[in-house]
Amino acid sequence: MTICRSCRKRMRRKKTERRERRQRVDSHEMSSLTTEERRERRQRVDSHEMSSLTTEGRSYRKRKRKIKKKLQELEKSRRVDDHEMSSLTGEDDGRVQGAHPTTDPAQVAAESCREAIRTHYRDSYVQLTPLEDDTKHIKDIYTKLTLEKSLKKLESYKDIFLQTTEYGHQIKRVILNGEPGRGKSTLIDKMAHDWACGEALQQFELVFVLRMSAVEQSTKLIDSIFEQLLDEDTGVDKNSLSSFISDNQDKVLLLLDGFDELKTRALDEALFGSILKILNRKKNRECFVVVTTRPSHYHKLVTASLIGEPFTKVMVQGFDKEDIKMYVRRFYSDEHDKAEGLILRIESSNNLSDLAESPMLLLLMCILWKKDSQLPETVFRIYNEAFEYMFERKTDMSPDEILKVTNELGKIALRGLLGPEQQLAFLEEEFELEVLESALKAGILTRKKVLHGWKSRTSIRLLHKTFQEFCAGKYLQRLSETELKKNLKQLVESGGNDYVFRFCAGDNTACTSIILQTLVASNQFKEEQQCLRTQEKDVIQERAPLMQLGLNCYFEGQSKDLPPVEFIESLLTDNVNIAEWDRDSRNSFTNFLQNVHTHTDEQTDYLDKVQSVEMSDCDLGGRCMSDLAESLSLMANLSSVTLLRCTLQENLIFGGAMGYKDGSSAPLAHHIKKRNNLQKLCLLYCRLRSMIHIAGELCDLPNLVELTLAGSIALGGSAEPWADQFKKMMKLRKLDLCGCFLTGEYMTHIALALCNLPNLVELNLRGNAAVGGSAASWADHFKKMRNLQKLDLSKCSLRGQDMTHIALALCNLPNLVELSLSGNADLRGSAASWADHFKKMKNRLKLDLSDCSLTDKELHGLSNSGCEVILEGNEALCGSAASSVHHFEKMRKLQKLNLSHC
């Protein structure tokens, strides 16, 4: 058989490819063995071959081929055995199935690194406290946390890896924001553990957990990985691993724990190492990065030089009510009665219920409850008693000796917090030997060997950063007034030391007073107040962090005296704004209001100055709403209350004592109705659960003139029982029911109730799409609203037949000057049936028909209406100018015409 030339070439090419492929495989197989293994294997094969062959008649090349063949068979046998073992154990060695072994040094380094850190993460233990069992495995102690994104709860931490931009691109920067002790670090450990065990995050080949307390702004990622995660004997090549990370960015997850613990205080972008460059997307931007921080450092993190849009912000809220029960029962797994007793104690106290949301504080509660079944009710007292208990349990030190150790620890702790670079880890020689040994024995300090470059050294840390802050606060309490003021000023200037202030104020009236005076006198506080004063009236202020800090310090001090006058006057102005305050701050605020009320007389009643209160983006669930409402009732001249995007739903039925059984709005109304001066109440997008009681209470307010319930999603299902209460609001001038999911049936009840209100001048029904097609049952009631001036029916899915009834009802209203029908696209082609009714209007009506899909044929009906017509966004008018001109010529009474975006 003759073979053509092209076939011979193809056969030679394939033969060459097979030979090269075998050589690559051989090279990789030999490289996967250590030098000693290769030497031993060659010696073993050589010995075997040489014993079976005579020296004569065998060429060197033939002998070499046989040796190579034998090596290949041995390696093949080894790979088959390894594959069978991995399939039996269910473990994944990280190779892609069916892939050929590779000689790529970067891939080899990645596989070695992956195995090392997986083992490290699988053995993750959480350091607890000096009980008999100092540590617990992460899977034994972890309890699901409450995570919120834009006030919406996430089902799992896995959801944060699914967030996308409006264009569908994955968001690869996530900030986990939460107060100290809320479980941020434990959540990071849980992510790493789940990845290592193959339970989650398997889209990533490498996951690196890095503690920011060991990082400076100039630290390189690869250096930090080797210092924090890899042992000296792992044999991973640093350059090869770095290459893998750069070439496979989408397969790498960085979990950066504790941005607030970053050593460097004053950041300079020019000095950033690769960790911060990855964070700000200047390097390896496709790596997925999750970073945790305290709220005190959030705005330092979200800057142009670090994390900019797009990023996902997730609030780590800690435990909810059921999580608290689960955690306590896990802690007391062998002591059922102890567990149930602690749960009952926590539920019996507003303060304890809120404090128990913090995993760290709940852990300390469990420890203290184990001691004598008693619990304190401030953060300072919990830490103070837990601190003493640790020493009592593991040492025989006297109270004076414990105080001495605490003082020495506090001195070092404060120095670390105030240094040019934040220091959370210390060297052994920085401590007195007696103090070091006592604190280590008690469990307050931990000792750990860490890598620094290729050298190891002993690092000493306090159990948790909050313990370092507690020791520093206790130390400050023992300083002279001059020294105290000097240190407090430094703490204010360096920022992020909220818990040091709170612990310093703990049960110490003198320190509390000095702290508040220092805060008020600081430039930061003055700038904060200036920012508030210069804002427009309708704009909610930002977080006001120093004001919140002052309130929390006043609460921790548990002082019965009034705070300094300067602090009171800075907070209690004519308009009090509260935005994004956490639960601690809101509880401290109510405590402050009650103390101010108790200790002032008629001549110096600071609460009388407050005329309006605005709150936005606050969780007012649980007992918080009841306490807040009671505090608001103390303000005699309060005339306006606005709650914007505040969560009013709750799990606890605290209204039972007053006869209420179904939600937070009842006590709010119960207390607010005591204020006869209240004129304006706005509940914007507050997700109300029930209007039955609040409407019944509000109708008794003699001076209420403005009521806004926009976005209250429960109104659509409950209008009939409460709508009738509107009849009693005789002074009501403005009612906003925008976006309340009202239906045609409920509109009938509402319109009937409103038609006899003599002072109603403005009614907003915008965005109630379900009322479309039902105007025949309710529009006729509008005839009686003789004083109505403004009516908004935009985006209500109105149709032509609806408008016929509405226009007929409105045409004889003598005071109507503005009617909005924008966004009702179904009005297309119907103007002829209803537009003529507007000719009867005595006043010049501003008629908004934007985005209603009107055509040029419908302009005829509006020709002589005398209205100010807005036709913006009616794209169907495009190209019809020639046919529309004669309609405009007939509009003798037309005063204004808007045709933009048509």
N, C-alpha and C positions, 0 to 999 in steps of 0.2 A: 504494500500500500504506500503510495506516495503522499508525503506530508508537505503541504504548501509552506512557503517561506514565512508568511505571517503567522501561521499556526506554530511553527518552530520557535519564532520569536516570543510568542505568548507563553509557550511552555517553558522556555528558558527564564522569562521574567518571573513566572510563578515559582519556579524552582529556586530562583535567587531570593524571592520574598520569603519563602518558607525557611531557607537557610538563615536569613537575617532575623526572622522572628524567633527561631530556635536559639540563636546567639543571644538575643535580648532576654529571652526567658532564662537561659543558663546564667547570664550575668546577674539578673535579679535574684535568682535562687541562691547563688553564691553570696550575693551582698546581704541577703536576709539572715545569713549565718554569721556568728561572731568569728573572729580570726582563729580562735582556738578550736571552734567546732569544725571549721573548714580544714584546718591542719590535721585534726584527728581523723576526719572522714577520709581525707586523701590518703593518710597513712594506712587506715584500715582497708580501703579499696586496693591501694597499691600492694599491700601485703597479700591480700586475697588473690589478686591477679598474678602477682609474681610467683606465688606458690603453685599455680595451675599451669603456668607457661614456662617453657624452657627458654633460657637466654638466647640459645642459638635459633636462628630462623625466624625471629620476631623483630620486626622493625620498630623503631621508636614511635613512628606516626601511628602504626596500627595499635600499639599498646595504649597510646594516648586516647585513641578513639574509643577503645573498650572501657577505659577508666571513666571517660566522660559519659558514656552510655550508662554505666553502672550508677554514677552520681545522679543522673537524671531519673533513673528508676527509683532510687532511694528517696529523692525529693518528691517525686510524684506520689509515692506511698505515704510520705509524711503529710502531704497536703490533703490526701483523701482521708487519712485518719483524723486530721484537725477538722475537716468539714463535717465528718460524721459526728464528732464530739460536739461541735457547735450546734448541729441540728438536734441532737438529743437534749442538750441543756437549754436550748431556746435562746442562747446568747448570740449577739451580733458582733462580729469582730470588726465591723466598720467598713468592710469591703463591699463594693457593689457586686451583687450576684452575677456570675458569668463574666466578670471583668478579668482581664489577664493581670498577673502580678506586675508591678511597676517598679522601675528603678528611680522614679522621681523622688529626690531627697525631700522635697516639700511635703509630698503625700506620706512618705514614711514618717517624717517628723510629726505630722498631724495625727496619724494613727497611734503613734507612741504616746503623744500628749493626751489624746482622747481616752486611751485606756487608763492613764495615770489619774486624770481628773475625775473620770467616772468612778473609779474606786474611792477617791477622796469624797465625792458627793454622796455616794451610796452609804457611806459610814457617817453621815452628818448627824451630829448630836448637838442639842441646844443646851447651852450653859444655863442652869437655873439658879439655885441658891444653895447655901450650905446645909441642906437637909441630909438625911442618910443617903438619898439618891440625888447626887449633885447634878447629873445630866439625864436628859431623856432623849431618845431617838426622835428625829423630826416627825416620823410617821405616827409616833405614840402621843405627841403633845400638840401637833398642829390642829387647829380648829379653823374652819373657814371664816375668812374676814369679810366684812361688808365693804365692797368697792363701789364707788360712785363716779360716773362720768356725766357731767352736766346734770347733776341731781337725779340721775337714773342709775339704779343698781345694776351691776354687772353680775351675770350668773356665775362666772368663774374668771380667774386671772387669765385664762386662755383667750378670753374675749379681747384683751388689749392687743393681741397680735393680729386681730382681724379688722382693725380700724382702717378706713380709707379716706382719701380726700374726696371732694365733690367730683373729681375727674376719675375716680376709681383707682388711684394710685395708693399703694400701701404706705401707711405712716410708720416710719421706722425709728421714731424717737418718742419715748414714753416717760412721763414724769409721775412717779408715785409720791404723792404729797400727803403727809400725815404728821400729827403731833407725836412727840416722843413717847415710845412705849406702845404705839398702836399696832405693832407687828410688821413693820416694813422689812426689817432684816430677816425675820422668820419667813416672810413671804418669799423673799429672794432665795433663801435656803431651800424652801419647798420647791420652787421652780427648778433649781439645779438638781435636786434629788429626783424629781419626777423625770427630768431629762436623762439622768444617769441610769434610771431603772427602766427606761423605754416607755414610760407612761404618758409623756407629753413632749412637745417641742422637738419632735424627731426631724423636723425640717432643717434643723441646725446640726452641723457636724461637730462644732466646738462651742461650748458655753463656758464663759469665764466669769466667775464671781470675784469681784475686786472690792476690797474695803477702802473707801476713800480716805480714811484716817491714816493710811499708810502711803498716801499719794500727795505729791506736790504738783504745782501747776506745770512744771517742766518734765514730769515723769513720763517715760516712754511706756507704751503698752507692753511690749515684749519683756522689758525689764520687770515690770510689775507682775506679769504672769509668772516669771521664774522666781521672783521673791516671795509671792504669796501662795502659789499653787503647786509648783513642781519641786520635788525633792532633788537633792544634789545628785543622786545616782540614777536619775531617769534616763540619761543619755540622749535627750532630745536636743537637736541642733538648733540653736537660737535663730540663726539666719534663715534656715530652711523653714522653721515654723512661721517666722515673720513673712516669708514669701507666700506661704500657703494662705495666711490671713488676707494679704493684699490681693491675691488672685482669686479668692473664694469668699468675697465679702458677704454675699447674701446667705452664706452658710455659717456665719459667725454671729453669736449672740453675746453681748456684753451686759452684765448685770452689775452696775456700779452702785454700791450701797453706801449711803451717807454723804451726799454732797455737802451737807452742813458741817461735816467733820474733815473736809479737805484742809490740809495743813496750811496752805497759802491763804492769807487773808485778802491782800490787795492784789487782784489779778491783773496781769499785763499780757494781752493777747500775743505780743511779740515773743514772749517767753514760753508759750504753750508747748508742752510735749504732745506726743501722739494721742494720749488718752483724751485730753481736752480738744484736740483737733478733730478727733473722730466724733466727739460730742457735738461740735459746731459744724460738722460736715465739710471741713477743709481737707480731711483725709479719710479714706475708707468710708465714704458717705453711705454706701450700701449695707454696711454692718447694721444690725438691729441693736439698739441701745435702750436699756431700761435703767433709769437712775432714780434713786430715792432721795428725799429731802424733807426737812421740816418746813412748815409754812414760813418761818422767820427767814429762810434763805431762798424761798421760791422766786422772788422777784430779782434776786441776784443771779439765779440760774437762767431765768427767761429774759435774756438780753441778746442784743445783736451779736455779741462776741461769743455766746455759748449756744443756747437753744432758741432758735427762731421757728416761726411757722414753716411747715406744718408739724405739730406734735400733739400727742394725746396726753391730756391731764387727767389723772385718776386720783380721787381722794380715798385714802385708806382710813376708813372710819372706825376700824376695830370691830368689836362684837356687837351684835344685836341681842335682844332678850334671850332668844333660843340658844344663840352661840354661848352666852354666859353660862347658861345651865349646863350645856354640853361640856364646856371647859371644866367647870367645877366638879362635875361628876367624873370626868376623866382624872382629874387631880386626886380626888378622894375615891378612887376606884374600889378600894377595899373598906371604905367607911361611909356607908350610905347615909346614916343619920347626920354625920358631920356635913356632908354635901348638901342635904336638903335644908339643914339649919342655916347654912351660909346663904343659900339661895333666898330663903325667906327674909333673912336680915337685909340683904341687898335690895330686895324688892320693897322693903318697908321704908326706904329712905330715898328721897329725890336725889340727893348728892351722891350717895353710894351707887345708885343705878346709873348715873352718868359716868362716874369714875370707873365703874366696872367695864365700860366699853373699851377701855385701854387694856390690852393683854398684859402689859407690864404691871399695871396697878392691880389688876385682878389676880395675878400671880402672888403679889405681895399680900393681898387680902387673904388668899388661901393660906399663906404661911402664918399670918397673924391669927387667923381663925383657929388654926391648929394649936396655937399656943394657949389661948384662954377664951375662945369663942366671943371675942370682942373686936370691934372695928372702929377706928377713927374716921372722920368724915372730911378731911382736907388732904390734899396731896402731900403737904409738908408733914403732917402727922403720920400718914401711912409710911412714908420713907423713914421718918425718925424712929418710929417703933420697930420697923423691919430692921433697920440698921442696928439698933440696940439688941434685938432678938438674935441677930446673927452672931454677935459677940458672946451673948449669954449662953448660946447653945454649944459653941465650940471652944470657948475659953472660960477661965475662971477669973477674968479681970473684974476689978471693982468699977463702979460708975466713974470715978475720977480717972482711972487708967483708960477707960474707954474714951472719955472726953479728951484726954491728952492725945491719944492715937488719932481721934477724929480731927483735932486741931492741926496736927502735923500733916495728915493727909490733905486737909483743906488748904493748907499753905501751898503744897505742891500742886494740888488740883487747880487752884486759882492762877498760879503762875503759868500752868499749861494753857489755860483758857485765855489769858491776857498777853501771852508772848507774841512776838512778831509773826510767828507761825504757830497755828493752833496745835497743841501737843496733847494727845490722848494716850500715848504710850511712853513709858519712862524707862530709864536704866536702873538697875538695882542700886547703884551707888548714890542715886539721888535721894534715897530713903535712909533714915536711921535704921540700923539693923533690928532693934527691938520693935520698932513700929512696923517694919516690913514683915517680920515673922508673925507678929500678932494679926495683922490684916490678912496675910495669906492664910493663916490658920482659920480665921473667921470666915474666909471666902469673899471678903470685900475686894481684895486684889486677886488677880490671876497672873500666873507666870507662864510664859510660852517662849519656846525657841523659834526664832524667825531668821530667815535668810536676808543678808544684806550684801548684795553682789553674790559672791560665792562663799562668803563667810557667814557663820551663824552667830547669833547673839541672843541674850535673854531679854525679853520685853515684859515690862510690868504694866498692867492696865487695871483700871477699876472695872467692876462687874458689868457696868453699862454706863454710857455717857451721863445719864441722869444721876447716877451715884457720884460721879465726879462733880457734877453741878451741885448736888446736895452737900457734899463736903465743902465745896467752895463757899456756898451760902452760909453754912454753919460757921465757917471760919470768919466770914465778914461780920457776923453778929457780935464777935468778940473784939473787934477793932474799936479804936477810939472814933469819935464822931468825925474828926478831921480826916483820919485815914480811910474811914468808911466812905465819905463823900468823894475822896480822891479816886478810890477804886471803882465806885459806882459810875463816876463820870467816864472812866476808861471803858467800862463795860457797855455804856450807852453808845460811845463813839465806835467801838469795834463791832457792835451789832450782833444779833443772834444769840443773846445770852438770857433769854426770857426766864428760863427755869432757875438760873442763879439768883435773879431778882426775887422770884417767888419763894425760893427756899430761904433767902435772907430775910424776907418779910414774915416768914412763918412764926406765928404765935409771939410776935415781937412788935408791939405798938410803936416803940421809938424808931426801930429800923424802917417800919412801914411808912411812917411820916417822912423820914429823910429820903426814902426811895421816891415817894410821890413828888416831893419838892425838887429832887434832882431831875426827874423826868420832865416836869413842867418847865424847868429852867433851861433844858437842853435845846440846842438849835434844831434838832430833829423834830421835837415836839412842836416848836413854834412854826416850823415849815409845814408840819402836818395840819395845824390849826389854820394857817394862812390859806392852805389849799382848800380847806372846807369852806372858809368864809368867801372865797372868790368864785365858788361854783355857782352855776345857775340854779335857780330855785327848784327846778324839776329834775335835777340830776342827783342821783344817789351818790354819796361819797365813797371813796375807796376804803380799804380795810381799817384805817386808823390804828396801826399796830401798837404804838406807844400808849394810846388811850386804853386799848384792850389790856395791855400789860399792867397799866396802873390799876385797873379794876381787879385783875386777878391777884395782884399783890395785896390790895386792900382786903380781899376775901381771905387770902391765906393768913393775913395778920390777925383775923378774927377780932378786930378792934371794935369796941362799942362807941368809940369817939368818932366825931366827924373827921373826914379827911381834910387836908389843907384847903382853904377857901379857893385858892387859885385852881386847884384840880376840879373842885365842884363846878366853878363858874365856866371852866373850859368845856365841860361835858353837858351841863344843863343850860343850854341856850334856848332861844325861842323855837329853833328847829333842830331836833335831835335826829341824826341820820345814822343808821346802823347797816353796814353792808358786809356780807360774807363773814360774819362773826361766828366763831365756833361755839360749841355748847358751853365750854368753861366760861368764856367771856360773857355769854348771855346770862348764865346763872350768877356770875359776879355782878353783872349790871343790875339784876333784880335785887340782889342783896344790898347793893349800894343805894338803890332808890328807897328801899325799906328803912335803911339806917338813916338816910338823910331826912326822910319823913318823920321818923321817931324823934330825932334830936334837933328839930327846928321848930321855931314858934311862928306866929302869924307875921311878925315883922321881918323875919329872915327866912321865909319859906322859899327855898330855891326851886322847888317843884312848880310853884306858881308861874315861873317864867316860861315854862314849856308850853308852846301853842300847837306844835305839830310833831309827830313822830313818824319817821319813814324807815322801813326795814326791807332789805332786799336779799335774796339768795341765802336765806337762813332756814335751817331745819328747826321748826317749832313743834315737832311731834313730842309725844310723851307728856310728862308733867310740865315741861317748859312753857307751853302755851298758857296753862292755868296761872303759873307764877307771874309770867309777863303781863297777862291781862289784869291781874290783881294790882301789879305795880303801876300800870297805866292809869288805873282808877284813882291813884293818889294825886294825879295831876289835875288840879281844880280847873285850870283854864285851857285844858287840851281841847282843841277844836278840829284837829285833822289827824287821821291815822291812815297810813298807807303801808300795805304789805305786798311786796312785789316778788313773785316767784318763791314764796315761802311755803315750805311743806307743812300743812296743817293736819294732814292725816296722821293717825297714830295707832299704836297697838294697845295702849293702856286706856281703860275707861275711867278717867279720873273725875268725870262729871257726875258720877253716881250719887254723891252726897247732896247734889243740888237737884236731883231728879232727872238728870240727863243721862242717856244711855247710848248715844251714837256718835260721839266725835268731839273734835276739839273746838268747833265753832260755837258750841253752846256756852262754855264758860267765858269765851271771849266776849260774846254778846252780853252775858249776864253781868260782867264787870263794866263793860263799856257803857251800858245803858245808865249807869250811875252818873255819868258825865253829861249833864244837861246842856253843856256848852258845845258838845260835839256837832259839827256841821258837815264834815266830810269824812267818809269812810271808803277806802279803796282796797279791794282784795283782788289783785291782778294776778291771774295765772297761779292761783294758790291751791288748786286741786281740792276744793272743798268736797267733803263727803256728804254733808247734809245742810240744807237751808231751812229746815222746818223750824228749829229753835231760834236761829239767828234772825230770821225775818220776824218772828213773833216778838223778840226782844227789841229789835231796832224800830219797830213801829211805835214804840213808846218814847223814842227820842223826840223831844218837842222841837228841836232846831235843826234836824238833819235836812240838808238841802242838796247834798250830792252823794250818790251811792254808785260805786263801780264794782261790778262782779265779773269783769271780763275774764274769759278763759276758765271759768269755774265749771269743770266738766260734769259735775253731778246735777247741774240745774235741769238739764233736759229730762231727767227721770223723775223729778220731784216738783214740778212747777205747780200742779193743781192744789196740793195741800197748803203751799205758802204764798201763792200769788195773790190770794185774797187779802193778805196783810198789807199790801201796797195801798189799799184804800185809805188806811189810817195815816199814811205819811203825807199829811196835808201841806207841809212846807217843802216837799221835795221838788227841786227844780231841774236836776240832771240825773238821768239814770242810764247806766252803761251796762248792757247785757251782751256785749260783743263776744262772739265765739263761744257761746254757752250751750251749743248743741240743742237749741230749742227746736221743737217740731211744730207743725201746724196746730195740733191739738192744744199744746201748751201756750202757743201764741194767743189762742182764743181766750184763755183764762187771764193771761197777762194784760192783753188789750182791754178787756172788760174791767179789770181792776184799775187801770191807769186812766181811763177816759174821763173820770170825774175828779182827777187831781187838779185843783185850780191853778197851781203854780208851775206845773211841769212845762219847761220850755225846750228841753233838749232830750232826745231819745236816740240811743245808739243800739241798733240791732244787727250790726255788720257781722258777716261771717256765719250766720245761722243758716247753713245751706238747706237744712231739712224743712224750712218753712215754704219753699217753693211749691207752687201748685195749690196752696191752701188759703190764699188771701180772701176768698169769698166768705170764709167763716170768721174772719177777724178784722178785715180792713174797715168795715162800716163803723166800728167803734171809734176810729180816728176822728170822725166828724165832730165828736164832743170835745176834742182836745183843742179848745179855742185859743189857748195861749202858746201852743207849740210853735217854736221858731226854727228848730233844726231837727231833721229826721234822717237817719242814715240806714238805708236798706241795701247797701252794697254787698256784693258777693252772697246773696241769699237765694240764688238759683231761681229768681222770679221769671215768670213767663208772660206772654202777652195778655192772657186772660187775668193773671194776677194784677197787672198794671192797670187794666181797665177798672177794676174795683178800687185800687189804691188811688188812682188819679181822681176818680169820682168822689172819693171820701175827702181828699185833701184840697180840692179846688176851691172850697168855700172857707178854708181856714184863714182868718184875717191877718194872722201874724207870722205865717210860715214864710221864711226867707231863704231857706237852704234845704235842698233835697238831694241826697246822693244815691244814685242807682248804679254806680260803676261796678263793673265785673259781672253783670248779669247778662251773659252772652246769649241766653235763650230769648232775649227781647228782639232779636233780629227779625225784621219783617213785620213787626207788630205795631209800630209807632202810630200808624194811621188810626188804630182803634182807641187810642188813649191820649194822644198828644193834644187834641183839641180841647180837652178839659182844662188844661193849664192856661188857656186864654182867659178864663174867668178869674185868675189870680189878681187880687188888687195890688199886692206888693210885687216888686221886681224879684223874681225867684232865681236863685243860683241853682241851676239844674246840672248835675254831674252825670253824664251818660258815657263816660270814658270806658273803653274796653267792653262795649256792649254789642259789638259786631254789627253796627248799624250800616245801612247802605244809603246811597244818594237818593233813592226813592222815598226814604223816610224823612228826608229833610223838609218835605212839603208840610207835614203835620206840625213842624216847629216854626214855620215861617212867621207867624204873627203872635207867638206866645209871649213876647216881651221878656223872655228869660235871659239870664246870662248863661249861655249854653257851653258846656265843656264836652267836646267830642274827641278828646285825646285818646289815641290808641285804637281807634276804629279803622283797622287796616282795610276793611272792605270799601272804604271811601277812596282808596288809592286809585288814581287814573280816572276819576269821575268828575274832575273839576269842570269840564266843558258842559256836562249835563246838569251840574249843580248850581251853576251861576244864576240861573233864573230864579231858583229858590231863594238865594241870598238877597236878590233884588226885591223880593216881596217882604223881607223881614224888616218892616218899617220901625218896629219897636225894639229890635235887637240892639243891645248895648255892648255886649262882649261875646266873642266867639273864639274858642280855643280848638284848633285843629292839629296840634302837635302830635307827632308820631303816627300820623295817618297815611 
